[in-house]
């Protein structure tokens, strides 16, 4: 006679477990999803891509060109050159709470993401503040063959589950010219972790006071043991003339150091249109 234990019907798993469902419902803070466009800056400049711009940042750069992702109080707005305070709920660029499925739907409306791999740039704000929340999105994008590039200021070290899904880090450590205090903007341990990932390129924004900025970059390169061939400098400025003028002044000094030079190509193409 069959025992009661043998008569039990095996449990069949139907669909994702509750833990997987919670994982897939991780909610991200998003500002905008746009493209197709070209990457404007750094080692991947000129390449076809789509952008997912996250909301919120742990820094307050005075020259920030995406201050709408964080300058939503009078105190924060005062840190920017314009002094403009943005509305957190502004429909186009304000805060949107979205899970991976919602972001993928936005991307799908822009590009055939399931069949035409490209680069997906996760920018900000500071996307490294949302690593766990971003994991389900990155998993799906990598599953479809996309490269995932993360733009970060390099103040937060990558988590293991996040790091394994990233194709490239575009790290832009902030200098004194950004207006952030040193203890907030310079995190050697985080920069070293990104360096050791083997996936990081380092891009420094250089202002018209380029000699001072290059001297500070020299100190960071030595302190964090960055490979000069992985370092690029980029002129700060929201117009083409400023970009060209600053680049012409600093380029020879940068080349002697072994650094590369990046322009802000989207400034030349679209005059800082936030949707390109």
JOURNOR-V250353 format. One record per backbone hydrogen bond with DSSP energy under -1.0 kcal/mol. NH is the residue of the N-H (numbers start at 1). CO is the residue of the C=O. If there is no record, write none. Layout:
# JOURNOR-V250353
NH_CO + NH_CO
This chain:
# JOURNOR-V250353
7_3 + 21_17 + 22_18 + 23_19 + 24_20 + 25_21 + 26_23 + 28_98 + 30_96 + 31_53 + 32_53 + 34_51 + 37_49 + 39_47 + 45_42 + 46_39 + 47_44 + 49_37 + 50_119 + 51_34 + 52_121 + 53_32 + 54_123 + 55_29 + 56_69 + 62_178 + 64_61 + 69_66 + 70_67 + 71_67 + 72_70 + 77_73 + 78_74 + 79_76 + 80_77 + 81_62 + 86_71 + 90_87 + 94_90 + 95_88 + 96_30 + 98_28 + 103_99 + 104_100 + 105_101 + 106_102 + 107_103 + 108_104 + 109_105 + 110_107 + 111_107 + 113_111 + 115_112 + 116_112 + 120_147 + 121_50 + 122_149 + 123_52 + 126_56 + 129_126 + 130_127 + 134_130 + 135_131 + 138_134 + 139_135 + 140_136 + 141_137 + 142_138 + 143_139 + 144_140 + 145_142 + 146_141 + 147_118 + 149_120 + 150_168 + 151_122 + 152_170 + 163_159 + 164_160 + 165_162 + 166_163 + 167_148 + 168_148 + 169_199 + 170_150 + 171_201 + 172_152 + 178_175 + 179_176 + 184_181 + 185_181 + 186_182 + 191_187 + 192_188 + 193_189 + 194_190 + 195_191 + 196_192 + 198_195 + 201_169 + 202_230 + 203_171 + 204_232 + 206_234 + 210_208 + 213_209 + 214_210 + 215_211 + 216_212 + 217_213 + 218_214 + 219_215 + 220_216 + 221_217 + 222_218 + 223_219 + 224_220 + 226_221 + 230_227 + 231_228 + 232_202 + 233_260 + 234_204 + 236_206 + 243_239 + 244_240 + 245_241 + 246_242 + 247_243 + 248_244 + 249_245 + 250_246 + 251_247 + 254_250 + 255_251 + 256_252 + 258_255 + 259_254 + 260_231 + 262_233 + 265_40 + 267_264 + 269_265 + 270_266 + 271_267 + 276_273
